[in-house]
Amino acid sequence: MSSEPVLLGKALASFDALWSPRIVTSVNDYDVRIAKVEGEHIWHAHDDTDEFFLVLDGELRISLREPAGERTVLLPQGAVFTVPRGTEHKPYAPSGASILLFEPTGTPTVGDRHDEIPKHVDSTTGHALGA
């Protein structure tokens, strides 16, 4: 963790990989991560933790599978949303977005339960291979 301010724009400009979060700082036992996203992620759930999203740029949609059925939330730039623990969800950004995530250190990007992971994604980290 740096003792200097982190410029999110500069941090985001330092990589191009999609759906491959980078840790920018830590708060207690939580990582603050940024990511560039475009297209669809996979359906997944985090059994033991909520997942916090802040849209820094663009627009993010999150489909949720809830007891009452499936729904999608729309997050424009500046919006925040927390997916409750255990809720299956699939983030997607048709036109691309930059997001900030707040999760316990070590939380896998693909959650604890997930759909089949595409061959171009590391099944351990959820990061794009070759990124």
Residue pairs with C-beta under 8 A, 6 or more apart in sequence:
1 25
1 26
2 25
6 24
6 25
8 24
8 34
8 56
8 100
11 22
11 24
11 34
12 34
12 36
12 56
12 98
14 22
15 22
15 36
15 131
16 36
17 36
17 127
17 128
17 131
18 35
18 36
18 37
18 38
18 39
18 128
19 35
19 37
19 41
19 109
19 121
19 126
19 127
19 128
20 35
20 36
20 109
20 126
20 127
20 128
20 131
21 33
21 34
21 35
21 101
21 109
21 126
21 127
22 33
22 34
22 35
23 31
23 32
23 33
24 32
24 33
24 34
25 31
25 32
26 32
26 105
27 102
29 104
29 105
30 102
30 103
30 104
30 105
31 101
31 102
31 103
31 104
31 105
31 107
32 100
32 101
32 102
33 100
33 101
33 102
33 103
34 56
34 98
34 99
34 100
34 101
35 98
35 99
35 101
36 96
36 97
36 98
37 60
37 91
37 92
37 93
37 96
37 97
37 98
37 99
38 93
38 94
38 95
38 96
38 97
39 92
39 93
39 94
40 90
40 91
40 92
41 90
41 91
41 92
42 90
42 110
42 114
42 115
42 116
42 117
42 118
42 121
43 63
43 65
43 88
43 89
43 90
43 114
43 115
44 88
44 89
44 90
44 110
44 111
44 112
44 113
44 114
44 115
45 86
45 87
45 88
45 89
45 111
45 112
45 113
45 114
46 83
46 85
46 86
46 103
46 107
46 111
46 112
47 85
47 86
47 111
47 112
47 113
48 85
48 104
48 112
49 85
49 103
49 104
49 107
50 82
50 83
50 84
50 85
51 82
51 83
51 89
51 101
51 103
51 107
52 80
52 81
52 82
52 101
52 102
52 103
53 60
53 62
53 75
53 80
53 81
53 82
53 83
53 91
53 99
53 100
53 101
54 79
54 80
54 99
54 100
54 101
54 102
55 75
55 76
55 77
55 78
55 79
55 80
55 97
55 98
55 99
56 77
56 97
56 98
56 99
56 100
57 77
57 97
57 98
58 77
58 93
58 95
58 96
58 97
58 98
59 74
59 75
59 76
59 77
59 93
59 94
59 95
59 97
60 75
60 79
60 91
60 92
60 93
60 97
60 99
61 72
61 73
61 74
61 75
61 91
61 92
61 93
61 94
62 72
62 73
62 75
62 81
62 83
62 89
62 90
62 91
62 92
63 70
63 71
63 72
63 89
63 90
63 92
64 70
64 71
64 72
64 73
64 83
64 87
64 88
64 89
65 87
65 88
65 89
66 87
73 81
75 81
83 89
88 113
91 99
108 124
108 125
108 126
109 125
109 126
109 127
110 117
110 121
110 123
110 126
117 123
117 126
120 128
120 129
120 130
121 127
121 128
121 129
122 128
122 129
